[in-house]
Structures are given as C-alpha cells and as structure tokens.
Amino acid sequence: MKKTILITGATDGISLETTKMLRTQGHTVLLHGRTSKSLIMYK
C-alpha cells in the first residue's frame, strides 16, 4: 500500500536516507526543511 509521508529535517542525515528509501519504494514523500534553498535540489 502506497502512502503519503511527511519527513521533517529532510535535507541531511538519517532523514535524507529515509526519504530516498521511501521514494524508491514508491511512496509520495513531502519534505520539510529549515530553508527552501536546501530543498530545491529535491524538486
């Protein structure tokens, strides 16, 4: 079952790796970070 998941602090560390893993599994992942600049590369 595919899910929509919100990840906070998604631009580095464990959150970044979790985001990558969830996307490869086909889930929709919403990212939240402190600055929009750090999130641009994940668009």
Secondary structure, 3 states (H helix, E strand, C coil): CCCEEEEECCCCHHHHHHHHHHHHCCCEEEEECCCHHHHHHHC
